[in-house]
């Protein structure tokens, strides 16, 4: 079997399993597992695809047919140009999170002091990006032991200087002084509990504790705004990633806690995906 034939067989299989974008997934598999990009398909398409590579490809497709997330199968995923190791027990970095990251980068760009804390840090996508792109002094808090292991690994892999804390954001706010941070950011669990079972099969393979935002999806927003706001310096900012139709209520929570200059940002689907507010 040639490289081109293997590529076409992979794409055809993924089409039958009804993945959302079989062409994209096929290209990801060939680039990350076999070091064959689009140009390589043209220049080496008629080369022999080895038996070992073919066995590995079939193993990947078997896992994908069982709705294992592609990112878990490949073992890593890119976010903002950085590679993050992922697997069972950690939320997969998504492009949507770039929306809240960009709000944070814009805010920090105007400040000399850049002391930030990332709550519910997961794989460390936001923490690493803030440290590397804004040269921010970042603390990352994550409760899950499985996710925390990836947070540690990704911090080292990306040579990020981050203070890592295995802690519960509902409790550990008292471990920090008031008026300590310039920025607090969080991509918290925000799916309503009853909606978890309706999520895409692949998403249901991700850890429920990284998705479940409580009965109405707002448990983490309420707790973080109530308990962490005083940890901000005067003029500091609190930023969140948002679920669909959550912007108005979170904005109300922020305003009730004394935040102003609220700004929201949209994702590529036109959803208000992030919000930031300033506490004076």
ABEGO torsion letter per residue (X at the ends): XBAAAAAAAAAAAAAAAGBABAAAAAAAAAAAAAGBBAAAAAAAAABBBBAAAAAAAAAAAAAAAAGBBAAAAAGBBBBGGBBBBBBBGBBBBBAAAAAAAAAAAAAAAABABBBBBBBGAEAGAAAAAAAAAAGBBBBBBBABAAAAAAAAAAAAAAGBBBBBBBBBAAAAAAABBBGABABBBBBBBABBAAAAAABBAAAAABBAAAABAEAAGAAAAAAAAAAAAAABBBGBBBBBBBBBGAAAAAAAAAAAAGBBGBBBBBBAAGBBABBBBBBX
